[in-house]
Amino acid sequence: MFEPFRKYLSEKVALTDSQLQRIESLAITKHLRRKQFLLQENDVSRHHTFVSNGCLRLFRIDLTGAEHIIKFAPENWWVSDRESLITGQPAKSNIDALEDTDVLQWTKDNFNRLLDEIPSYRDFHDKLIARALEASTNRIYNNISMNAQEKYEKFIKTYPSIFNRVPLHMVASYLGVTRETLTRIRTHAQNQD
């Protein structure tokens, strides 16, 4: 299960074999079945999680019981309830598997130990956090500046592999539109092709 992560890292950062072995030695492997939770609201997020195979989603449930998907995490993506992980407070989000999924996890303490021991890994992590912040800012901007059709087209263009793997109602939830609206947009787009 570590091999996909090793390949991922080799494309992002220069690490020695002993550094890779150290990272692997602190990793926890976990297999999730479809619909199984990795984290539930009110539990404390205690792990940095990398998706080796499969697809997860991070979502919240509002007071009416509606789900709002914040993030999909397919292969080679990281996922956690970051706020809970950093503060140690109960999570506001849920993370579950959309399909059978294999993940690698590091406890917060072990992950920080790796960052202290391996400067190039810390640099990689800092860049990862910066990109995540940029993506988050862009997502907020897109949500407040684009109409539903523009958000749909951007999603398909940006995440074609995710679009083909998740149900339409989940795409609608991620985009912040109703399923009916998304169905209408898709139908209109297909009729123009």
Buried (B, 14 or more C-beta within 10 A) or exposed (E): BBEBBEEBBEEBBEBEEEBBEBBBEBBEEBBBEEEEEBBEBEBBBBBBBBBBBBBBBBBBEEEEEEBEBBBBBBBBBBBBBBEBBEEEEBBBBBBBBBBBBBBBBBEBEBBBBBBEEBEEBBEBBEEEEEEBEEEEEEBEEBEEEBEBBEBBEBBBEEBEEBBEBBEEBBBBBBBEBEBEBBBBBBEEEEEEE
